[in-house]
Every structure is written in structure tokens, then in C-alpha cells.
Amino acid sequence: MEILAIIPVRGGSKGIPGKNIKLLANRPLVAYSIDAAKDSKYVTRTVVSTESPEIKQVVQDLGAEVVDRPQELAQDETKTAPVLLQVLDYLKQTEDYEPKIVVLLQATCPLRDSKELDEAFELFFKKEKQGCDSVFAGKMLGTTHAKWRQNPDTGKYECLYDYRNRPRRQDKDRHFPMLRETGATYIIKTEVMKEVNDFIGKSPEVYFGGTCVDIDTVSDFETAAAIIEQRRSAQNGCV
């Protein structure tokens, strides 16, 4: 079974210039996701999608395959799904290659390793028999109903539940477990991704294992670097 890992890596990071190839514990950030895919028991091919010549050179120096991304798919407002579909279209047209399964690995989640990736695949294969068409990495946020967010465009606060019918603390059946996507891993059948134009299908399962730090700030780099160094020390038998 052909399983394709796609790592989208854009060159236009505004918050941290050059973020995707910035050194994290002495290695380019993107290297950790490349390693996870290459060391996986299930991934059969790994490609990096980028429009940046600088990133392309770094990725090739790491021994990874690159699919050139069109500039129109490398804008600030570009969503991820069209980038994945462009890679699939390119490989189909140039090589008549079409994987059975696609896994999206975001370079900004460097703590996701091959062990966690393979655990997510094993969950997918187990649940596929029950109708599962995709798996994504998630993290529980606890049981709550009082959830709000601030609209980034208007600055106003918006409620994500019906606060006019606020449940009491005792009404446990009206308090729902909340979770969020960590962004680390998304596994989906290729045919489903093409149908829904997204990397989460109609009947997803959630993989709750692993450790995720989503790299967005300099502080995130420092946090992830400390964890990576701890892992290296443990592997070397140090305390």
C-alpha cells in the first residue's frame, strides 16, 4: 500500500522569518518531520512542498524529495488542503503515482516522532474496519460548556455555546468534552481527501498520544529545544 507523507513548508513566515529552516537544537525545524516520516514503518514516500529555493536546498541536503509549489499557493491566505491536492495532481500527471493514503505532517510540530506517527496509523487501520476514513492528532481540553473566543477581525468576543440557556454545574449531561487539533498529524484516504477537499474526512478518529509544541514564537522554539535535549540525554543514558 502506497502511503504518502506531505510536509508543506512555505518560505514566507512573517512572525519568525525563515521559521521552517531555523535551527532547533542544532537542526533545521523541518528536519524533525522529515525524520518522522522516513523512520515510520508505514510511510512509503515523503515529499516536501515549497516555493522557496532556500528551503528546497536545505530539504534536499537533508535527503528529502521536493515538489515545487506554485507561487499562488504560497500566499499568507493559502489554505493547506489545496497545497496537498497540488502535490497529488503533480505526481499523478508526471509519474502516474497515486497513493492510497496521505498523511499531512506540519513542520511546526517537531516533537511528533515516528513512534507517535505509527501509533496514529495503527489507530487508523484498526478503526478503518468500522468506517473510519481519517485520523488526526488531538488533545483534550477538559469538560466545559463555557467557551468563548475573540474574533480577530472585529476584536469582539463571541460565545460558542447558548449562554442564554446556561447549564448548571450539576447538569453533567450538558457539559461536553472539548478537544483541539494539535496540528501534528493528519491521516486520510486519498479518495476521501479529493472528495471533501480537506485533510479530515467525514468519519474521523482522534489520536490522543504524543507530545506537541506548535512552533509559533521564539518561546516555542526554546520550549521544544529543551524537550528535544531531554530526549537526547535519555537516549544516551544520561540523567
C-alpha positions as CSV (number, residue, x, y, z in Angstrom):
1,M,0.0,0.0,0.0
2,E,1.4,3.4,-1.0
3,I,1.3,5.9,1.8
4,L,2.5,9.4,1.0
5,A,3.7,11.9,3.6
6,I,3.4,15.5,2.6
7,I,5.2,18.2,4.5
8,P,4.1,21.7,3.4
9,V,6.9,24.3,4.1
10,R,6.3,27.9,3.0
11,G,9.1,30.4,2.9
12,G,7.1,33.5,3.8
13,S,6.7,33.2,7.6
14,K,6.0,36.7,9.0
15,G,6.3,36.0,12.7
16,I,9.7,34.3,12.6
17,P,11.4,34.9,9.3
18,G,12.8,31.6,7.9
19,K,11.0,29.7,10.7
20,N,10.7,26.4,8.9
21,I,14.5,26.1,8.4
22,K,15.5,27.9,11.6
23,L,17.8,25.8,13.7
24,L,16.1,23.9,16.6
25,A,18.5,22.0,18.8
26,N,21.1,22.4,16.0
27,R,18.9,21.0,13.2
28,P,16.5,22.8,10.8
29,L,13.0,22.7,12.1
30,V,11.7,20.8,9.0
31,A,14.2,18.0,9.6
32,Y,12.2,16.6,12.5
33,S,9.1,16.0,10.4
34,I,11.2,14.5,7.6
35,D,12.8,12.1,10.1
36,A,9.4,11.1,11.5
37,A,8.1,10.2,8.0
38,K,11.3,8.4,6.9
39,D,11.5,6.4,10.1
40,S,7.9,5.4,10.0
41,K,7.0,1.7,9.5
42,Y,4.1,2.7,7.2
43,V,5.1,5.7,5.1
44,T,6.4,4.6,1.7
45,R,7.2,8.1,0.3
46,T,7.9,11.5,1.7
47,V,7.8,14.8,-0.2
48,V,8.2,18.4,0.9
49,S,6.1,21.1,-0.8
50,T,7.7,24.5,-1.0
51,E,8.1,27.6,-3.3
52,S,11.3,28.7,-1.6
53,P,14.7,27.9,-3.3
54,E,16.4,28.3,0.0
55,I,14.1,25.8,1.7
56,K,14.3,23.5,-1.3
57,Q,18.1,23.4,-1.0
58,V,18.0,22.7,2.8
59,V,15.4,19.9,2.3
60,Q,17.5,18.3,-0.5
61,D,20.6,18.5,1.7
62,L,18.6,16.5,4.3
63,G,17.9,13.9,1.6
64,A,14.3,14.6,1.1
65,E,12.2,14.9,-2.1
66,V,10.7,18.2,-3.1
67,V,7.7,19.1,-5.1
68,D,7.8,22.7,-6.3
69,R,4.8,24.7,-5.1
70,P,3.3,27.4,-7.4
71,Q,3.6,30.9,-6.0
72,E,-0.2,31.3,-6.0
73,L,-0.3,28.5,-3.4
74,A,2.3,30.2,-1.2
75,Q,0.4,33.2,-0.1
76,D,-0.5,34.3,3.5
77,E,-4.1,33.3,2.9
78,T,-3.4,30.0,1.2
79,K,-5.1,27.1,2.9
80,T,-3.3,23.7,3.4
81,A,-5.7,21.4,1.5
82,P,-5.1,22.9,-2.0
83,V,-1.3,22.5,-1.4
84,L,-1.8,18.8,-0.7
85,L,-4.0,18.4,-3.7
86,Q,-1.5,20.1,-5.9
87,V,1.2,17.6,-4.9
88,L,-1.2,14.7,-5.7
89,D,-2.0,16.2,-9.1
90,Y,1.6,16.8,-9.9
91,L,2.7,13.2,-9.0
92,K,-0.3,11.8,-10.9
93,Q,0.5,13.8,-14.0
94,T,4.2,13.3,-14.0
95,E,4.6,9.7,-12.7
96,D,1.1,8.3,-12.7
97,Y,1.6,7.9,-9.0
98,E,-1.4,7.9,-6.7
99,P,-1.1,6.8,-3.0
100,K,-3.9,5.0,-1.2
101,I,-3.4,7.2,1.9
102,V,-2.0,10.7,2.5
103,V,-0.5,11.9,5.8
104,L,0.0,15.6,6.4
105,L,2.9,16.4,8.7
106,Q,3.3,20.1,9.7
107,A,6.9,21.1,10.2
108,T,5.9,23.3,13.1
109,C,5.2,20.2,15.2
110,P,8.8,18.8,15.6
111,L,8.1,16.7,18.7
112,R,5.9,14.3,16.8
113,D,8.3,11.3,16.1
114,S,8.0,8.1,14.1
115,K,6.7,6.2,17.1
116,E,3.7,8.6,17.6
117,L,3.1,8.6,13.8
118,D,3.0,4.8,13.7
119,E,0.6,4.7,16.6
120,A,-1.7,7.1,14.7
121,F,-1.5,4.8,11.7
122,E,-2.3,1.7,13.8
123,L,-5.4,3.5,15.1
124,F,-6.4,4.3,11.6
125,F,-6.0,0.7,10.4
126,K,-7.9,-0.6,13.4
127,K,-10.8,1.8,13.1
128,E,-11.0,1.7,9.2
129,K,-12.9,-1.6,9.5
130,Q,-15.6,0.4,11.4
131,G,-15.9,3.1,8.8
132,C,-13.1,5.5,9.8
133,D,-11.7,7.4,6.9
134,S,-9.2,9.7,8.6
135,V,-7.3,10.3,11.9
136,F,-6.0,13.5,13.4
137,A,-3.9,14.1,16.4
138,G,-5.9,15.8,19.2
139,K,-5.6,17.0,22.8
140,M,-8.3,17.0,25.4
141,L,-9.2,20.4,26.9
142,G,-11.3,19.1,29.7
143,T,-15.1,19.1,30.1
144,T,-16.6,22.5,29.7
145,H,-19.5,24.4,28.2
146,A,-18.4,28.0,28.9
147,K,-16.3,28.5,25.8
148,W,-15.7,31.9,24.1
149,R,-13.3,33.3,21.5
150,Q,-12.2,36.7,20.4
151,N,-12.9,37.5,16.8
152,P,-9.5,38.6,15.3
153,D,-11.2,40.8,12.7
154,T,-13.6,42.7,15.0
155,G,-12.0,42.2,18.4
156,K,-15.4,41.3,19.8
157,Y,-15.9,38.3,22.0
158,E,-18.1,35.5,20.6
159,C,-19.8,32.7,22.6
160,L,-19.5,29.2,21.3
161,Y,-22.5,27.9,23.3
162,D,-26.0,29.0,24.1
163,Y,-25.3,31.1,27.1
164,R,-29.0,32.1,27.4
165,N,-29.6,28.5,28.4
166,R,-26.5,28.1,30.5
167,P,-26.4,24.6,32.1
168,R,-25.8,24.3,35.8
169,R,-22.6,22.6,37.1
170,Q,-24.8,19.7,38.2
171,D,-26.1,19.2,34.7
172,K,-23.2,16.9,33.7
173,D,-25.0,15.6,30.7
174,R,-25.0,19.1,29.2
175,H,-21.2,19.5,29.7
176,F,-19.3,18.3,26.6
177,P,-15.7,17.1,26.5
178,M,-13.7,19.6,24.4
179,L,-10.6,18.8,22.3
180,R,-8.5,20.6,19.8
181,E,-6.3,19.5,16.9
182,T,-2.7,19.6,17.8
183,G,-1.7,20.0,14.1
184,A,0.9,17.3,14.3
185,T,-0.6,14.5,12.2
186,Y,-3.5,14.1,9.8
187,I,-4.1,10.8,8.1
188,I,-6.7,10.4,5.4
189,K,-7.7,8.2,2.5
190,T,-6.7,9.9,-0.8
191,E,-10.1,9.3,-2.4
192,V,-11.8,10.9,0.6
193,M,-9.5,13.9,0.6
194,K,-10.3,14.5,-3.0
195,E,-14.0,14.2,-2.3
196,V,-14.1,16.6,0.7
197,N,-11.2,18.9,-0.4
198,D,-9.8,18.7,3.1
199,F,-7.4,16.6,5.2
200,I,-10.1,15.5,7.7
201,G,-12.7,13.1,6.4
202,K,-16.4,12.5,7.1
203,S,-15.8,9.9,9.8
204,P,-12.5,10.8,11.7
205,E,-11.0,9.2,14.7
206,V,-8.7,11.1,17.1
207,Y,-5.2,10.0,18.2
208,F,-4.5,11.3,21.7
209,G,-0.9,10.2,22.2
210,G,2.3,12.1,21.9
211,T,3.7,15.5,22.9
212,C,3.1,18.5,20.8
213,V,4.5,22.0,20.9
214,D,3.3,24.0,17.9
215,I,6.1,26.3,16.9
216,D,4.8,29.9,16.5
217,T,7.1,32.0,18.7
218,V,10.7,32.2,19.8
219,S,9.5,31.0,23.2
220,D,8.1,27.9,21.5
221,F,11.5,27.2,19.9
222,E,13.0,27.3,23.4
223,T,10.4,25.0,24.9
224,A,10.8,22.5,22.1
225,A,14.6,22.6,22.2
226,A,14.6,21.8,25.9
227,I,12.3,18.8,25.3
228,I,14.5,17.5,22.4
229,E,17.6,17.8,24.5
230,Q,16.0,15.9,27.3
231,R,15.1,13.2,24.9
232,R,18.6,13.0,23.5
233,S,20.0,12.8,27.0
234,A,17.6,9.9,27.9
235,Q,18.6,8.1,24.7
236,N,22.2,8.4,25.6
237,G,21.7,7.1,29.1
238,C,22.3,10.4,30.8
239,V,20.4,11.7,33.8
